[in-house]
Amino acid sequence: MRRRLSLLVTIVTVALVAAACGRATENEINQALGITPTATMSAEQIASATEAASATAAARSLASSSPGAVALGDVTLGARQFQTWCSGCHSPGGAGADILSAGSPGSSVTAESLLPLVRDAVGHPKPPGPYLPTEITDSQIADIAAYLNDQATE
């Protein structure tokens, strides 16, 4: 009897050790937990975003290689920033000047010319402005300049 009990304990111990040392794959673990992971972006979206980021980085690198130059802005991001910061006055019927129409002052705006206007409100009525870098970054201003150029030269 003692021998059988000892054999049973040994078999159970070996079975537990073998089960504890088994490796489950991530899919097996997710299935056991009832989790269905989903991708946040498709491969095409990731490739497109990577390509766009590389192109933007290359353009900014090229622009910032000249001394004193402010990097080129992103037109799409500039459209969003314009809606946030500028469209309240600079839109049809607004109190500010038309800067989006072809041939308007927006067609010749650069990041360098827009920075003092936004930072120090030079040539711009107060309020709004001046805006501190903690409110709107130089990069966001460059994006707005790119958007203005894009819109005013169409």
N, C-alpha and C positions, 0 to 999 in steps of 0.2 A: 504494500500500500504506500509506503513511504517512497519507494522507488517511482511509482506511478505519479505521485504528487510532484516529486522533484522533476520528472520528465515533463509533466504538464506545465510547471512554472517555467522551465527552460524554453519550451516551445512558445509559450505566450510571450516571454521576454524577447526572443529572437524575432517573433512576428512584429512586436511593437517597435523594436529597433529598426527593422527593415522598413516599416511603414513610415517612421519618423525621418528616415534618411532619404526618402524618395523626393525627387525634384518635380515640382509642377511648373508647367509653362505659364506665361502671363495669361494666355487665352484660357487655360484651365482654371486659373484663379479667378479671372473675371467671370467666367461661366458659373463657377461655384457660388460667387457672390451676387450673381444676377446683374452684373454690370455690362453694358454694351457701350464701349468707347466709340466716340465719333470724332472724325477729323474736324478741326476748326477751319481749315482751308484745304481746298483741293490742290493737287500738284500743279495744275495750270495757274491757279491763283498765286501760289507761292512763287512759281517761276516768273510770272508777270510782275509781282511786287518786287522781287529781287532784281529783275532787269530795270525796272523804273528807279529803284533806289540806287543802283549802280550808275545809271545815266545821270541822275541828279547829283550824286557824289562827284562824278567826273566833271560835270559842268561847274559845280561849286569850286572844285579844286582848281580848275582852269581859271576861273574868275578871281579866286583869291591868290593866285600866283603872282598877279601884278600888285606892286606895293600900293597900299592905301585903298585898294578896291574892295568893295563889299560883294560877297558872293551873289551869283545869279539866283533869283527866286523861282519858286514853283508856281505855275499859273493856277493849277487846281487848288492848291492850298491858299493861294492869294485870293481866289474867289471867296473862299470860306471866311478868310480874315477880313476881306472888304465888307462882307455882309455883317460881320460882327462889329467892326470898328468904324466903318465909313458910310455905309448905306443909309444911315439915319438922316444924314444931311445931303450926301452926294448921290441922290437918286432923283428920278423925275419928280418935280414938284417940291424937292427938298430945298432947304435954305442955303446949302452949299453950291459951289460951282459945278457945272457939268464937266466931269473928268473922264467919262466913259465913251463919249461920242468920238467918231473919227475926226482927227484934227484938233481935238481939245487938248488942254494942257497935260492930260494923262498920257498922251502919245510920246511925250519927251521925258517923262518921269524916269529917274533911275533910283536905285536904292540909295546912292550917295546924296541925291537931291531930296529924297523923301525923308531921310533920317533927321536932319535938323528941323524940318517942318513938324515931324511927329514928336521928337524929343524936346525941342525948345519952343514949339509953336511959332517958329519964325515964318511970317507971312500967313499965318493961320489964326483966325479969331479964337479968343478964349472965352468960355469953354467951347469945345472940348480941348483937351491938351493943356500943357504938355503931358506926354505919357512917359512914365519911367520904364526902364528895361525889365522891371519886375512885372509890369502890366502887359507890355507887348515887346517881344524880343526883336533884335536886329534881323534875325532870320525871317520872322513874320513880316517885318516891314519890307524886306527884299521880296518876299512872296507877293505882297500887295503891289509893289512896283512892277513885278513881272505881269501880274493880272491887268493892271492899268494899261501897260504897253500893249498887251495882247488885245484888249478890248478897244482901245482908242486907235489902233492902227488897222482894224478890220474894215 
